[in-house]
Amino acid sequence: MSEYGTLHESNGRYALRFERSFHHNPEDVFLVITKPSSFAQWYPFATGEMDLRLGGMIAFDDGEGTTYEGTITELEKTYVFGFREVDDLVNISLQEEDKGVE
C-alpha cells in the first residue's frame, strides 16, 4: 500500500484510487466517514451539514465565500458511501480484513 493514490484511466476519464487499512471494525469506520461531524473533520470544505440518505445533500463551504451542495450517490451501510461534489465523484468502499478494514 502506498501513501499516494494511483491514477487510472478508463474511456477518457481519470480516477485516483487510495487504499488505507484501519485496525477497527467496519461499523466504526463507516460511522467516522458518514457521521456529519466526523465527515467535516476528514473531508475538505465539508460543513458538517448532511442528509445521510441516498439522494441526500451535503453542504460544502470553500472558506472563501463560496458554498455549494453535493449529493449522496451511494449508501449501503456499513460498506459503501459515495457522493458527487460539483464534477467530482467520490466512492468509498470498505472491505473487511482479518485485522480490520481496508
N, C-alpha and C positions, 0 to 999 in steps of 0.2 A: 504494500500500500504506500502510495506517495502522498506527501503533504500537499502536492499540487494536483489539480484536476487534469484529466486527459481530454483532448479535443477530438470530437468525432464528427464526420460529415456524412450526411445522407440526403440525397436528392437536392443538393444545393443549399441545404440548411445545416447549421452547425450547432453542436451541443457540447457543453462541458459536463464531464462526469467526475464527481468526487465520491470517494469511498472513505468511510470512517467507521471505526469499531468502538463500541462502548460496552463497558462491563456492567450493564444494567438490563433489566428485563424490558421487553418491547413496550409494555404498557407505560412504564415510567418515561421511556424515551419519547413515545408518541405524545404523552402529556406535555412534555417540555417543548416539542415542536409545534403543538397546536393550541396550547393554552395562551390566550391573548397576551397576558402579562409576560410570559416566558418568551413568546414569539418576538415581542418587541425588543428583547434583550439580545437575540442572536441574528435577527434579520434587519439589514439596514433600512432605514426610513419607516419601519413599521411603527404605528402609534399605539398599538395595544387594543385598538377597536376592531373587533372581528365578529362576524356572524358565522359561527362554526357549523356550517351545513353545506351540502352540495349546492352550488349556485350562490352561496353567501358572499358578502362583501368583506374586504379587508381594507382598512384605511391606512394610507401612507402619507408622509409629510417629508419633503426633501430637506427641511430645515432652512430653506431659503425663500419660503413663501409659497411654494407650490404644493398643493395637496391633491391627491387623486385616489382612486379606488382600484383594487384588484378583485378578482373573482375566484372563488374556490372551485376548481375544476374536477378534483378527485378527492374522495374522502371515504376510506374504508378503515374503520377502527380496527385494530391497532397497527396497521402495516402500511397504509398508503395515504399521502397527503399531497395534493397538487394545487397550484394556483397560477393564474395569469396576472402579471403585473405589467401594464402597458403592452409592449410587444414581446415580453419575456414570459416563457412558460417554465415554471419550477415544479419538478416532480420529485418527491421523496418517497422512497420505498424502504421499509425495514425488513431485514432478513434475520431471523433468529439463528444464532450460532451457539456452540457448546458453552461459551463463556460470556455470552451477552448478545448484543445486537450489532449488525453490520449494515 
